[in-house]
Amino acid sequence: MRVTGFMLVLVLLAGCGPSTITDQCLRKELFSKCMDVSPDDPGSAVYKSHEELLTYCANASLSRSSKPPEQVKPACSAS
């Protein structure tokens, strides 16, 4: 009986889409704003290099741009 219930749950979950997707338009906007407010010389701030600053802005913009699929415009949902 447990196996049947487990299989039922798997079948029901298989039809579910992702609960959130990345809004690429918002991600690009957040990345640009992050870079705009960052110092010109990342070595003078908390970042050791320009690459570290880029990585921070990329990760921050990606994590803050997740939305339910119905809230993302079709043009902004492409990867």
The first five atom37 places (N, CA, C, CB, O) and aatype in JSON, in Angstrom:
{
  "aatype": [12, 1, 19, 16, 7, 13, 12, 10, 19, 10, 19, 10, 10, 0, 7, 4, 7, 14, 15, 16, 9, 16, 3, 5, 4, 10, 1, 11, 6, 10, 13, 15, 11, 4, 12, 3, 19, 15, 14, 3, 3, 14, 7, 15, 0, 19, 18, 11, 15, 8, 6, 6, 10, 10, 16, 18, 4, 0, 2, 0, 15, 10, 15, 1, 15, 15, 11, 14, 14, 6, 5, 19, 11, 14, 0, 4, 15, 0, 15],
  "atom_mask": [
    [1, 1, 1, 1, 1],
    [1, 1, 1, 1, 1],
    [1, 1, 1, 1, 1],
    [1, 1, 1, 1, 1],
    [1, 1, 1, 0, 1],
    [1, 1, 1, 1, 1],
    [1, 1, 1, 1, 1],
    [1, 1, 1, 1, 1],
    [1, 1, 1, 1, 1],
    [1, 1, 1, 1, 1],
    [1, 1, 1, 1, 1],
    [1, 1, 1, 1, 1],
    [1, 1, 1, 1, 1],
    [1, 1, 1, 1, 1],
    [1, 1, 1, 0, 1],
    [1, 1, 1, 1, 1],
    [1, 1, 1, 0, 1],
    [1, 1, 1, 1, 1],
    [1, 1, 1, 1, 1],
    [1, 1, 1, 1, 1],
    [1, 1, 1, 1, 1],
    [1, 1, 1, 1, 1],
    [1, 1, 1, 1, 1],
    [1, 1, 1, 1, 1],
    [1, 1, 1, 1, 1],
    [1, 1, 1, 1, 1],
    [1, 1, 1, 1, 1],
    [1, 1, 1, 1, 1],
    [1, 1, 1, 1, 1],
    [1, 1, 1, 1, 1],
    [1, 1, 1, 1, 1],
    [1, 1, 1, 1, 1],
    [1, 1, 1, 1, 1],
    [1, 1, 1, 1, 1],
    [1, 1, 1, 1, 1],
    [1, 1, 1, 1, 1],
    [1, 1, 1, 1, 1],
    [1, 1, 1, 1, 1],
    [1, 1, 1, 1, 1],
    [1, 1, 1, 1, 1],
    [1, 1, 1, 1, 1],
    [1, 1, 1, 1, 1],
    [1, 1, 1, 0, 1],
    [1, 1, 1, 1, 1],
    [1, 1, 1, 1, 1],
    [1, 1, 1, 1, 1],
    [1, 1, 1, 1, 1],
    [1, 1, 1, 1, 1],
    [1, 1, 1, 1, 1],
    [1, 1, 1, 1, 1],
    [1, 1, 1, 1, 1],
    [1, 1, 1, 1, 1],
    [1, 1, 1, 1, 1],
    [1, 1, 1, 1, 1],
    [1, 1, 1, 1, 1],
    [1, 1, 1, 1, 1],
    [1, 1, 1, 1, 1],
    [1, 1, 1, 1, 1],
    [1, 1, 1, 1, 1],
    [1, 1, 1, 1, 1],
    [1, 1, 1, 1, 1],
    [1, 1, 1, 1, 1],
    [1, 1, 1, 1, 1],
    [1, 1, 1, 1, 1],
    [1, 1, 1, 1, 1],
    [1, 1, 1, 1, 1],
    [1, 1, 1, 1, 1],
    [1, 1, 1, 1, 1],
    [1, 1, 1, 1, 1],
    [1, 1, 1, 1, 1],
    [1, 1, 1, 1, 1],
    [1, 1, 1, 1, 1],
    [1, 1, 1, 1, 1],
    [1, 1, 1, 1, 1],
    [1, 1, 1, 1, 1],
    [1, 1, 1, 1, 1],
    [1, 1, 1, 1, 1],
    [1, 1, 1, 1, 1],
    [1, 1, 1, 1, 1]
  ],
  "atom_positions": [
    [[0.82, -1.19, 0.0], [0.0, 0.0, 0.0], [0.87, 1.27, 0.0], [-0.93, -0.01, 1.21], [0.51, 2.25, -0.64]],
    [[2.0, 1.24, 0.72], [2.88, 2.4, 0.75], [3.46, 2.7, -0.63], [4.0, 2.18, 1.76], [3.57, 3.86, -1.02]],
    [[3.84, 1.67, -1.35], [4.43, 1.84, -2.67], [3.42, 2.46, -3.61], [4.93, 0.49, -3.22], [3.77, 3.32, -4.42]],
    [[2.16, 2.04, -3.52], [1.12, 2.59, -4.39], [0.91, 4.08, -4.1], [-0.21, 1.82, -4.19], [0.79, 4.87, -5.03]],
    [[0.89, 4.45, -2.83], [0.73, 5.86, -2.46], [1.91, 6.69, -2.94], [0.0, 0.0, 0.0], [1.74, 7.81, -3.42]],
    [[3.11, 6.14, -2.8], [4.32, 6.83, -3.24], [4.29, 7.03, -4.76], [5.57, 6.03, -2.82], [4.64, 8.1, -5.26]],
    [[3.88, 6.0, -5.47], [3.81, 6.09, -6.93], [2.76, 7.12, -7.35], [3.47, 4.71, -7.55], [2.97, 7.85, -8.33]],
    [[1.65, 7.19, -6.63], [0.62, 8.18, -6.94], [1.16, 9.59, -6.78], [-0.61, 7.97, -6.04], [0.89, 10.46, -7.61]],
    [[1.9, 9.81, -5.72], [2.51, 11.13, -5.5], [3.47, 11.46, -6.63], [3.24, 11.18, -4.13], [3.46, 12.59, -7.13]],
    [[4.29, 10.53, -7.03], [5.24, 10.76, -8.13], [4.52, 11.09, -9.43], [6.13, 9.54, -8.32], [4.94, 11.99, -10.16]],
    [[3.45, 10.39, -9.72], [2.69, 10.64, -10.94], [2.07, 12.04, -10.9], [1.59, 9.57, -11.13], [2.09, 12.75, -11.91]],
    [[1.53, 12.42, -9.76], [0.92, 13.75, -9.65], [1.96, 14.86, -9.77], [0.18, 13.88, -8.32], [1.7, 15.89, -10.38]],
    [[3.13, 14.65, -9.19], [4.19, 15.66, -9.26], [4.82, 15.75, -10.64], [5.25, 15.35, -8.24], [5.34, 16.8, -11.01]],
    [[4.78, 14.69, -11.4], [5.38, 14.69, -12.73], [4.71, 15.69, -13.65], [5.31, 13.3, -13.34], [5.35, 16.21, -14.57]],
    [[3.45, 15.98, -13.43], [2.73, 16.92, -14.27], [2.9, 18.37, -13.86], [0.0, 0.0, 0.0], [2.45, 19.27, -14.56]],
    [[3.54, 18.6, -12.73], [3.7, 19.96, -12.23], [4.84, 20.67, -12.95], [3.95, 19.95, -10.72], [5.89, 20.08, -13.21]],
    [[4.63, 21.91, -13.27], [5.69, 22.72, -13.85], [6.52, 23.34, -12.75], [0.0, 0.0, 0.0], [6.26, 23.12, -11.57]],
    [[7.51, 24.12, -13.12], [8.34, 24.76, -12.11], [7.53, 25.79, -11.33], [9.57, 25.43, -12.74], [6.68, 26.47, -11.9]],
    [[7.78, 25.9, -10.03], [7.03, 26.85, -9.22], [7.5, 28.28, -9.47], [7.16, 26.51, -7.73], [6.72, 29.23, -9.34]],
    [[8.77, 28.45, -9.84], [9.29, 29.78, -10.2], [10.22, 29.64, -11.4], [10.02, 30.44, -8.99], [10.84, 28.6, -11.62]],
    [[10.31, 30.72, -12.14], [11.27, 30.79, -13.25], [12.0, 32.13, -13.14], [10.56, 30.65, -14.65], [11.57, 33.02, -12.42]],
    [[13.08, 32.24, -13.85], [13.86, 33.49, -13.82], [13.28, 34.48, -14.82], [15.35, 33.22, -14.13], [13.14, 34.17, -16.01]],
    [[12.95, 35.66, -14.33], [12.52, 36.76, -15.18], [13.8, 37.4, -15.72], [11.62, 37.82, -14.39], [14.46, 38.17, -15.02]],
    [[14.15, 37.08, -16.96], [15.42, 37.53, -17.53], [15.49, 39.05, -17.65], [15.62, 36.91, -18.89], [16.57, 39.63, -17.51]],
    [[14.36, 39.7, -17.91], [14.37, 41.18, -18.01], [14.71, 41.79, -16.66], [12.99, 41.7, -18.49], [15.52, 42.72, -16.57]],
    [[14.1, 41.27, -15.6], [14.38, 41.76, -14.25], [15.81, 41.44, -13.86], [13.4, 41.15, -13.23], [16.49, 42.26, -13.24]],
    [[16.29, 40.25, -14.21], [17.67, 39.85, -13.88], [18.66, 40.82, -14.5], [17.96, 38.41, -14.35], [19.61, 41.25, -13.84]],
    [[18.46, 41.16, -15.77], [19.37, 42.09, -16.44], [19.33, 43.47, -15.8], [19.02, 42.2, -17.93], [20.37, 44.12, -15.64]],
    [[18.13, 43.93, -15.44], [17.98, 45.24, -14.81], [18.68, 45.27, -13.44], [16.49, 45.59, -14.65], [19.38, 46.23, -13.13]],
    [[18.48, 44.22, -12.64], [19.12, 44.16, -11.33], [20.64, 44.08, -11.45], [18.6, 42.96, -10.55], [21.36, 44.69, -10.66]],
    [[21.13, 43.31, -12.43], [22.58, 43.21, -12.63], [23.15, 44.58, -12.99], [22.91, 42.18, -13.75], [24.18, 44.98, -12.45]],
    [[22.49, 45.3, -13.89], [22.97, 46.63, -14.29], [22.99, 47.59, -13.11], [22.1, 47.2, -15.41], [23.95, 48.34, -12.93]],
    [[21.94, 47.57, -12.31], [21.88, 48.45, -11.13], [22.98, 48.1, -10.14], [20.52, 48.36, -10.46], [23.59, 48.99, -9.55]],
    [[23.23, 46.81, -9.95], [24.3, 46.38, -9.03], [25.64, 46.92, -9.51], [24.34, 44.83, -8.92], [26.43, 47.43, -8.72]],
    [[25.91, 46.8, -10.79], [27.17, 47.28, -11.33], [27.26, 48.81, -11.27], [27.35, 46.81, -12.78], [28.34, 49.36, -11.04]],
    [[26.13, 49.5, -11.47], [26.13, 50.97, -11.42], [26.48, 51.51, -10.04], [24.77, 51.5, -11.85], [27.17, 52.52, -9.93]],
    [[26.0, 50.85, -9.0], [26.25, 51.36, -7.65], [27.57, 50.84, -7.07], [25.11, 50.98, -6.73], [27.95, 51.24, -5.97]],
    [[28.25, 49.97, -7.78], [29.52, 49.42, -7.31], [30.64, 50.4, -7.59], [29.8, 48.07, -7.98], [30.57, 51.18, -8.54]],
    [[31.68, 50.36, -6.78], [32.82, 51.27, -7.01], [33.55, 50.92, -8.3], [33.8, 51.22, -5.81], [33.56, 49.77, -8.74]],
    [[34.16, 51.93, -8.9], [34.93, 51.7, -10.12], [36.14, 50.81, -9.88], [35.4, 53.03, -10.71], [36.54, 50.04, -10.75]],
    [[36.7, 50.91, -8.7], [37.85, 50.09, -8.33], [37.41, 49.11, -7.24], [39.05, 50.97, -7.84], [37.42, 49.46, -6.06]],
    [[37.03, 47.88, -7.63], [36.54, 46.93, -6.64], [37.55, 46.61, -5.55], [36.13, 45.67, -7.32], [37.16, 46.21, -4.45]],
    [[38.82, 46.78, -5.83], [39.84, 46.5, -4.82], [39.77, 47.44, -3.64], [0.0, 0.0, 0.0], [40.27, 47.12, -2.56]],
    [[39.15, 48.6, -3.82], [39.06, 49.56, -2.72], [37.85, 49.28, -1.82], [38.98, 50.99, -3.28], [37.7, 49.93, -0.79]],
    [[37.02, 48.35, -2.19], [35.83, 48.02, -1.39], [35.99, 46.61, -0.8], [34.53, 48.11, -2.26], [37.1, 46.15, -0.56]],
    [[34.89, 45.97, -0.57], [34.93, 44.64, 0.04], [35.28, 43.54, -0.95], [33.59, 44.33, 0.68], [35.52, 42.4, -0.55]],
    [[35.31, 43.85, -2.23], [35.61, 42.85, -3.25], [37.09, 42.88, -3.58], [34.76, 43.09, -4.52], [37.68, 43.95, -3.7]],
    [[37.67, 41.71, -3.73], [39.1, 41.62, -3.99], [39.45, 41.86, -5.46], [39.61, 40.26, -3.57], [40.57, 42.26, -5.78]],
    [[38.48, 41.63, -6.34], [38.76, 41.79, -7.77], [37.47, 42.13, -8.52], [39.4, 40.51, -8.34], [36.37, 42.03, -7.99]],
    [[37.66, 42.52, -9.76], [36.51, 42.81, -10.62], [35.69, 41.54, -10.85], [36.97, 43.41, -11.97], [34.46, 41.59, -10.91]],
    [[36.37, 40.42, -10.98], [35.68, 39.14, -11.18], [34.79, 38.79, -9.99], [36.7, 38.01, -11.42], [33.68, 38.28, -10.17]],
    [[35.26, 39.06, -8.79], [34.47, 38.79, -7.59], [33.23, 39.67, -7.56], [35.32, 39.01, -6.32], [32.15, 39.22, -7.17]],
    [[33.37, 40.92, -7.97], [32.23, 41.83, -8.05], [31.22, 41.36, -9.08], [32.71, 43.25, -8.39], [30.02, 41.37, -8.83]],
    [[31.7, 40.94, -10.25], [30.81, 40.42, -11.29], [30.05, 39.19, -10.8], [31.61, 40.06, -12.55], [28.85, 39.06, -11.04]],
    [[30.75, 38.31, -10.11], [30.11, 37.1, -9.58], [29.05, 37.46, -8.55], [31.17, 36.17, -8.95], [27.96, 36.88, -8.56]],
    [[29.36, 38.41, -7.68], [28.38, 38.84, -6.67], [27.13, 39.39, -7.35], [29.0, 39.9, -5.74], [26.02, 39.0, -7.0]],
    [[27.31, 40.3, -8.31], [26.16, 40.92, -8.99], [25.35, 39.87, -9.77], [26.64, 42.03, -9.93], [24.12, 39.93, -9.8]],
    [[26.04, 38.94, -10.4], [25.34, 37.89, -11.16], [24.51, 37.02, -10.23], [26.36, 37.02, -11.93], [23.34, 36.74, -10.51]],
    [[25.1, 36.59, -9.12], [24.37, 35.74, -8.17], [23.22, 36.49, -7.51], [25.32, 35.22, -7.11], [22.13, 35.93, -7.35]],
    [[23.45, 37.74, -7.13], [22.41, 38.53, -6.49], [21.24, 38.78, -7.43], [22.98, 39.86, -5.99], [20.08, 38.66, -7.04]],
    [[21.53, 39.12, -8.67], [20.45, 39.4, -9.62], [19.68, 38.13, -9.96], [21.0, 40.03, -10.89], [18.46, 38.18, -10.15]],
    [[20.36, 37.01, -10.05], [19.7, 35.75, -10.35], [18.78, 35.32, -9.21], [20.73, 34.66, -10.63], [17.65, 34.89, -9.45]],
    [[19.26, 35.43, -7.98], [18.45, 34.99, -6.85], [17.25, 35.88, -6.6], [19.31, 34.93, -5.6], [16.26, 35.43, -6.01]],
    [[17.3, 37.12, -7.02], [16.2, 38.05, -6.78], [15.24, 38.19, -7.95], [16.75, 39.4, -6.44], [14.29, 38.97, -7.89]],
    [[15.46, 37.44, -9.02], [14.6, 37.58, -10.19], [13.72, 36.36, -10.44], [15.45, 37.83, -11.4], [13.18, 36.21, -11.54]],
    [[13.56, 35.51, -9.46], [12.67, 34.36, -9.6], [11.24, 34.78, -9.32], [13.09, 33.22, -8.65], [10.95, 35.45, -8.34]],
    [[10.35, 34.36, -10.2], [8.93, 34.69, -10.08], [8.1, 33.5, -10.51], [8.58, 35.94, -10.93], [8.59, 32.61, -11.21]],
    [[6.82, 33.46, -10.1], [5.92, 32.44, -10.64], [5.8, 32.64, -12.16], [4.51, 32.51, -9.94], [5.8, 33.77, -12.63]],
    [[5.7, 31.56, -12.91], [5.65, 31.67, -14.38], [4.58, 32.61, -14.92], [5.44, 30.31, -14.97], [4.79, 33.27, -15.94]],
    [[3.43, 32.68, -14.25], [2.36, 33.54, -14.75], [2.65, 35.04, -14.57], [1.06, 33.19, -14.05], [1.94, 35.88, -15.13]],
    [[3.67, 35.39, -13.8], [4.04, 36.79, -13.61], [5.17, 37.26, -14.52], [4.44, 37.02, -12.18], [5.57, 38.42, -14.46]],
    [[5.67, 36.37, -15.36], [6.79, 36.7, -16.24], [6.27, 36.83, -17.67], [7.91, 35.62, -16.16], [5.62, 35.93, -18.2]],
    [[6.58, 37.96, -18.29], [6.19, 38.17, -19.69], [6.88, 37.12, -20.57], [6.56, 39.61, -20.17], [8.02, 36.74, -20.29]],
    [[6.22, 36.65, -21.62], [6.83, 35.64, -22.49], [8.2, 36.07, -23.04], [5.9, 35.34, -23.65], [9.11, 35.25, -23.16]],
    [[8.35, 37.33, -23.37], [9.62, 37.81, -23.91], [10.74, 37.77, -22.87], [9.47, 39.23, -24.43], [11.92, 37.77, -23.24]],
    [[10.39, 37.72, -21.6], [11.38, 37.74, -20.52], [11.64, 36.36, -19.93], [10.93, 38.68, -19.43], [12.43, 36.23, -19.0]],
    [[10.98, 35.34, -20.44], [11.15, 34.02, -19.86], [12.17, 33.16, -20.6], [9.84, 33.31, -19.82], [12.52, 32.08, -20.12]],
    [[12.63, 33.62, -21.75], [13.63, 32.84, -22.52], [14.96, 32.87, -21.8], [13.78, 33.39, -23.97], [15.31, 33.87, -21.16]],
    [[15.71, 31.79, -21.9], [17.0, 31.75, -21.2], [18.04, 32.53, -21.89], [17.46, 30.36, -21.03], [19.18, 32.59, -21.42]]
  ]
}
